[in-house]
Amino acid sequence: MSDLPDDPSATFAYFSNEYAQAVQAYQTIEQQASTLLLMGNSDELRHFIAQFVAMASRARDLALTKDELNFADWFGELVEKAAKLSQSLSRVP
């Protein structure tokens, strides 16, 4: 959303909403990871994680362009967590 308004309260509301959704998505991935692995769906899990990383990275980058450094850090932390989860899957066929 590159046409984000310059209104600070609207920007804060936008990033707050995006972050809440990202946290929920990450928690869902974490909660479903073992089930997907047990069902032999490690490729699907990898795909979900890759989609999440792409989404959270875009939000982080947009936060940086809008000088929302706290949000950029928080999205960055989610990206790092997801990357670690993805790396742990490298041992799974």
C-alpha positions in Angstrom: 0.0 0.0 0.0 2.3 2.7 -1.2 -0.5 5.3 -1.3 -0.7 5.2 2.5 -2.0 8.5 3.8 0.4 10.9 5.5 -2.0 11.1 8.5 0.0 9.7 11.4 -3.0 8.2 13.1 -4.1 6.5 9.9 -0.6 5.2 9.3 -0.5 3.9 12.9 -3.9 2.2 12.5 -2.8 0.6 9.3 0.4 -0.8 10.7 -1.3 -1.9 13.9 -3.8 -3.8 11.9 -1.2 -5.3 9.6 1.0 -6.3 12.5 -1.9 -7.9 14.4 -2.8 -10.0 11.3 0.9 -11.0 10.8 1.2 -12.1 14.4 -2.0 -14.2 14.1 -0.8 -15.7 10.8 2.6 -16.6 12.4 0.9 -18.2 15.4 -1.3 -20.2 13.1 1.7 -21.5 11.2 3.4 -22.4 14.4 0.3 -24.2 15.7 -0.3 -26.1 12.5 3.4 -27.0 11.7 3.5 -30.3 13.6 0.1 -31.4 12.2 1.2 -30.6 8.6 4.5 -32.4 9.2 2.8 -35.5 10.7 0.5 -35.6 7.6 3.5 -35.5 5.3 2.8 -32.0 4.1 6.2 -30.4 4.7 6.1 -28.8 1.2 2.9 -27.0 2.0 4.3 -25.8 5.3 7.4 -24.4 3.5 5.1 -22.7 1.0 3.0 -21.1 3.8 6.2 -19.9 5.5 7.5 -18.4 2.3 4.3 -16.6 1.7 4.3 -15.3 5.3 8.0 -14.1 4.9 7.1 -12.3 1.7 4.1 -10.6 3.3 5.9 -9.6 6.5 8.9 -8.4 4.5 6.8 -6.1 2.4 5.1 -4.7 5.5 8.5 -4.2 7.2 9.8 -2.4 4.1 6.8 -0.2 3.9 7.1 0.7 7.6 10.7 1.7 6.9 9.6 4.0 4.1 7.1 5.6 6.4 9.6 6.0 9.2 7.6 3.6 11.4 10.7 2.1 12.9 9.0 0.2 15.7 6.7 -1.5 13.3 9.6 -2.2 11.0 11.5 -3.9 13.9 8.5 -5.9 14.9 7.8 -7.2 11.4 11.5 -7.9 11.1 11.4 -10.0 14.2 8.5 -12.0 12.7 10.5 -12.5 9.5 13.4 -13.8 11.5 11.3 -16.2 13.5 9.7 -17.6 10.3 13.1 -17.9 8.7 14.3 -20.0 11.7 11.2 -22.2 11.4 11.9 -22.6 7.7 15.5 -23.5 8.4 14.4 -26.2 10.9 12.4 -27.8 8.1 15.5 -28.3 6.0 16.1 -31.5 7.9 12.5 -32.8 7.1 12.0 -34.6 3.8 
